Amino acid sequence: MNRRERWLVSPWRRGVVAALAGALPVFAFPAPSLWWFAYVALVPWILLVRSAPTAKRAAYDGWLGGLGFMLAVHHWLLPSLHVFTLVIAALLGALWAPWGWLVRRFLGGVPSPGQIAAALVVLPSGWLMVELVRSWQGLGGPWGLLGSSQWQVDPALRLASVGGVWLLSFLVVTVNVAVAVLVSVRQARIPAVAGLVATAAATSAAWVWSPRPDVDGRVRIAVVQPGVIDGADKRFAREEALTRTLAGQDLDLIVWGESSVGFDLADRPDLANRIAALSRLTGADVLVNVDARRSDQPGIYKSSVLVGPEGPTGDRYDKMRLVPFGEYVPARSVLGWATSVGKAAGEDRRQGTEQVVMNVGNGLRVGPMVCFESAFPDMSRHLAQDGAEVLLAQSSTSSFQQSWAPEQHASLAALRAAETGRSMVHATLTGVSAVYGPSGERVGSWLGTDADTTMVYEVPLARGVTPYVRFGDWPVHAALLVLAALCATEGARALRLRRPAPPPPVPPARTVHESPARPGH
């Protein structure tokens, strides 16, 4: 046992190292945005887990590394949820315990070429299952998927159009596994290099084969970002003043951010009339976001509402996927105490029931989403299937202005655009606002968290259907098949080990003449 191994004998020291190793991938996401780091960020964690003395310890290392990962990518929640952030990270971190067991199972000791080949498929598949489970809305949604760290890499965005962010996560983990083998198992470097070459060949083929969006026009969409303003009336007045400056700019649509209107427009016809006047002045419909108690239904809703020159057009989308603790408290009777230790929702908001594609001026069809719904690849995919030509996300991260959250949120729109082959507008109250073209490329400049202004974007329109829109989450389905095959193989192996060995054959009795005895003779 060398000095390093002796130092890691302590469960506490080993646990701290696991948590720190699991946190490393956060630097691949905005604001650092070290996208290349994602391809080696898991290596220290993998090396630690493969050295675990027992399978149980490997599972602990997976759990604690998952805790570190979740805490790092959600660290900006600490001022709002305080100690509850740690509780959530610990609970979700447990999803990586089986992944830790798999790492040791396939890479522990001196793995054979067959084990390494299997690890290059099984370990990325296991990681995808972790991401799939934690992407459920009730567990916080798909924030911080490893593949989303590649939002600014053009080849990766092309691959996203083939298999979504899931394919990117799979490839990133595959490369990490191969690098971990290269640096730790000298006897297995040839299989590791072969795995890297095979991965590069497969991704290159997918990159060449994937169709490019066919751009056939542009529309002019304006984003109104009023900045941090306390009070719904003051914020509305500032948004109104900024929108007036857009008169005469030949716009197709104006978009305000999330919670841009703090009153139900049916209860406040004066506000509806003022927005309609802005539509007449600018010659474009205005998409606002109402965060208020509805007059026609019980409860508070967050709703994208389209207002034209004659008032609300009737197009309305009620947010379907609410932020846990921010907009509702799961199992409030049990977890309601979270409101006393942080800024959890005092009253649960109500959910919408279906997505909506809206018709705005000049025949343009747009698909709105609200806040962290832009993190869910299935929502933008369904909007593209339903005929949306431009995707929209109305957001507000004003509670996290000084953190990495606004830039992380804005970056997600690049992936949704690339996956669907549809441009996406990410409009916020307080920044970061951004627009991306149908290949995920940035259109114009970002509006940062210090901006208090408007911006007009020439947004490309594209035709065609990407493979991801057509075939959906096929990398996830493939990963499920891989793990199902693994379970079947491991089950058969366990049965063979439990089956008692047959007794040794009893040699036949022999006579004094050394010939076999024959009964009856």
C-alpha positions, 0 to 999 in steps of 0.5 A: 500500500503506497502513501496515497492509498494509506491516506485514503484509508480514512473514510472521512478523508476519502469522502471529502475527496469524493465530494470534491472530485464530483464537483469538478465538472461545474467548471465546464458550465457557465460562467467559467464555460471551460467546455473542454474540461468536461472531457476529463473532469470525471477522471479523478472521480472515476480513479477514486471509485475504481480504487475502492476496497469494496463494492460498498465503499465504491457505492459510497464514493459514487453517492458522495461524488454525486452530492458534490456534483449536485451541490456545485451545479446548484450552489446558487440556490444556497442563499434561497434554500440555505441548509435545504440545498444540502439535503436535496444534494444528498438525496439526489447524490444517492442516484450515483451510488449504483454508478459507483458500483458499476465503475468498480465492477468494470474498472477495479483492479486490472480490468481485461480488454473485455471489461474495458470495452464493456465499461465504455458502453455501460458506464455512460449508460449508467450516467444517462440513467442518473440524468434521466431520473433526476430530470423528473420535474419533481426532483428539480428538473434537468439542470446541469446535464453534463452534455449541456456544457457543450452549448458553445461547441459547433460540432457538439451542437450538430450532434445534439440535432441527432440525439439531443443533450443525451447523446452529448452526455453519453459521449462526454462520459465515454471519453472520461472513462477512456482517459481514466483507463489510459492514465491508470491501467498501463496494460489496457491502453490499447483497448482505451485508445481503440475506444477513443478512436471508435467514439471519434469515428462514430461521432464524425459519421453522425456529424457528417450525416446529420442534416443542416437546417434550411434557413429560408427567412428572418423575422424581427423580434424585440426583447424588453429587459427592464432590469431589477425593479421592485414593485409590479407597478414600477416594473410595468411602467419601465417595460412600457417606456422601453417598449415605446422606443421600439416604434417604427422598427418594423417588428414581428413580435415583442417579448417581455420576460417572466412575471413582467405583469403582476396582475391578471389582465381580466381584472386590470383592463387598464393594463390590457389597454396600455399593452394594446396601445403599445402593440398599435404603436409598434405594429407588433403583438406583445407577448407578456407573462402574467404572474397573478391570481386568475379571475376565472380560475382559483389559484396563481398561474404563470402564463404567457399571454399574447396581446394585439392591437385590440387587446388580448388575442385569446392565446394563452399558455399556462406554465406546466412544469413548476420549480420545486420549492420556488413555485410550489413545495412538494408534499407540503404537509411534510416539507412545508418547514422549508418555507421557514428556513429559506425563500420557498413558495408560501403558496403553490402555483397552479399547473397548466395542462397543455403546450400551446403554439401561438399565431402572431403577426405575419403568420409566424407561429411561436412556441412559448415556455416559461423559466426553467421549462427551457431545460426540458428537451422534450418540451421544445421538441413537442413544440417543434412537432406542433409547428412552432417556427420560433421557440420562446422562453420567458424567464427571470433569475433576479434572485440569483443576479450575482451567481452563475445561474443567469448565464447557465440558464441562457446557455440552455437555449442554444441546445434547444435550438440545435436539437429542434432546428428552430431558433430560440429567444430567451427573454428575461426581466433582468438578464441574461437574455439571448437569441440562438439560430436554428443550429444553436449559433448565437444571434446578436449579443447577450443582454447581461444582468447589468442591462436595462434596455431593449434589443432587436434581433434578426431571427432566422427561420428554418425548415425541416425536421432534425433526427432528434425531433423525429426519433426523440430520446433514442440515446436514453432508450439505447442506454436502457437496453444496455443496462437491461442486458447487463442485468440479465448477464449479471443475473445469469452469472449469479445463478451459475455461482450459486448452483452447486458443483456436480459431485465427482464421478465415482469410478466403477468397481473392478475385479481382481483381474482389473476388469470392471465388475458386471452384476450377475456374473 
